Every structure is written in structure tokens, then in C-alpha cells.
Amino acid sequence: MDMPAGKKDPRVEAAISHWAPRFVINGVPLADFEEVTASVERWEDWCAAWSARAAVHEELGNQALADGFKLSAGEHFTRAAVCYHFGKFLFVNDMDQMKMAHRKAVECRDKALPLLRPPGERVAIPYEGKHLYGNLRKPSGVARPPIVVMCMGLDSTKEEMDDYENRFLKRGLATLAFDGPGQGEAEYDFAILPEYEKPVKAVIDYLETRKDIDVARCGIWGVSLGGYYAPRAAAFEKRIKACVSLSGALERSSSFEGRPIINVEAFRVRSRSKNLEEAGKVSARMTLRGAAKNITCPIYIVAGTKDRLTPHTEAQKLAAAVSGPCVLSVIEGGNHVVNNLWYRYRDQTADWMAVQLGAAKV
């Protein structure tokens, strides 16, 4: 798309206006966000610009590692990973470029994992003859901790989860952020799957093979589209003892009207749909109507009144439909996932989950 000089591509404008707070709270330095987005006029240049900035952080990580500063290296690599991630996050118009940035995001986070405090490990979860991949981290000094399974959204991946993970880890909870069907590393092998209880079952089955995790105290957490996936899994998977849903919907429409074009195209591609009509049929399968009553574990639901992607009324409908104890937090002025007012829910949901899973108050 050729744009007049000084005029930004509407797709770039949409990315900036919808996700600025998210980029920053999830690990992109504010100066990087301002400088990179100011330099990009065409969406076609988005991935390359972010990849170039990510490479700066990656080199800082390599230098710190060479100098023996492992903690600093892990933090640099984590910043590199999140910058590479935001280069690829909805960039389905150039799959080769997207895959290259994605590969670098995974590579940088994998380099960071053993250097973090507490450290993490990459795990492979058997699923339908292939594997789903996740990052498992355990809190320091806790034998067989409870675990929070973390479900990604349409455009989020496990490489973006450092801030959320650390809040759980500080409270004595292990975390397993994983890429499910149509997400992150799994988007190349599997299409988006509305019936998300299937991959979650595989994840919990895997966790039951480990001796270092207390799977009897397993919670689930989901962000954005994952805010639908997590309660969907909780409705069917009774090994889940508590659920957090961030900006999830009770049900999605088959219509994409009013949604940012880059989101719509990403959904079409990742659902393996030939056109929007096919994609709409996949979207229409995303419903908890009739199933939400089976959610009997405690659930904490978060929504923002200024959310332009998932109306906060969807959270209210979900809260009204569940059968178990429910905390509903509708945050005035909150955008999608309330990233602009993150301090109103991130620590609060981590505290709540720690209580539900029997961790000591800290």
C-alpha cells in the first residue's frame, strides 16, 4: 500500500492506537516504542523495523553473556524476544518475514530462560502426533509448587509473558505459558481451535508426568482470545481449580465488522480459512453459551469499559452464566486487556490465584 508522504498506513495507526500500553507494560522500552512507530509509515515495513530494534537488545545480551553477566544477559534477551515478537505479532501479509522474526523471538527467549531468576525451561507437550511448546518456570525455594497454565490470545505468544509470569512466580506459583493451536509456534502445524479444552487436556496430562509440580493445584489463566480459551477449558477440564479470564468473550460473532483489519486477516490466516465467510464459521464456534454453567471452579473475570475489541458486556454475561464463585472486575476506562490500567488487575489476579491454589500470602 503506497501512502502519501507523512501519512501513516491505517494498519500502522491501528497497531499504535490499540496496543501502545500493551507493548510497554509487556517489556518494550517506551523510547523504543516511540522511535520505532514514528519511523514506520507503511505496514509492510513494520516487521523489519521492530526486528532491527530487537537486534540491538540481542547484541547487548550477547555482550553481557560474553562478559559473564548472566542476569543482565537474560533480561536483554527477554527484551529482544518481545521486540521480535511485536514485529511478527499480526504480520501475516509476509509469512517469510514473519517466520524469521518469530524464530528470533523464540531463540532469544530460549537463550534467556536458563539465565532468569527464577530460571525456566522449554518443554515439548505431545499433541495430536506433534508437539505444543511451552516455557515452564518454577518459583525459587518452593518444593512441588502449584501451577498456572497460561493461554495465549490471537496475537500473543509465550515470548510475551515475562511480566505476567514474574507476578505469579513471586507469589510461589509455577507458570507454564504455552502456544496452542493457531498460536505462536503451533500456528504452523494447527489451525485456531475453538474447542480449546483439547490442547489444555494435553498440557495437564503432560504436567502429570512431572514430579516437580503439584498438578492437584492447577489454575488456568487466559488473555484476550485466551480469555475465552481459559474458561472454555475450565468448563470441561475438572483438574482446573481456578481460572482468570482477561477481556474474554462469552461468545464471538461470525461477523468481523468494526475490528482492526490486521486482526481480521490474522484470524483468517491462523484459522486456515480461505475467506472471511469460512473464518466467520470458526469464530461462531467460539461460544460458552450452554457450557459456562459447567464452570464450577472459582473464576476472576477482568474487562475494561473502553475495550474496542471485546465489549465489557461480554464479561458480565460470562460472570452471570458460571456456576462457581466469581469475581467480576469491570474497570472504568480500561482498554483491551486493561493494559493502560494494568495496576488495577495484574497484582490483584496474581494474589487471588495464589490464594485459590493454596500458596502462602506474601
Buried (B, 14 or more C-beta within 10 A) or exposed (E): EEEEEEEBBBBBBBBBEBBBBBBBBBBBBEEBBBEBBEEBBBBBEBBBBBBEBBBBBBEBBBEBBEEEBBEBBBBBBBBBBBBBBBBBBBBBBBEEBBBBBBEBBBBBBBBBBEBBEBBBEBBEBEBEEEBBBBBBBBBEEBEBBBBBBBBBBBBBBBBBBBBBBBBBBBBBBBBBBBBBBBBBBBBEBBBBBBEBBBBBBBBBBBBEEBEEBBBEBBBBBBBBBBBBBBBBBBBBBEBBBBBBBBBBBBBBBBEBEEBBEBBBBBBBBBBBBEEBEEBBEBBBBBBBEEBBEBBBBBBBBBBBBBBBBBBBBBBBBBBEBBEBEBBBBBBEEBBBBBBBBBEBBBEBBBBBBBBBBEBEEE
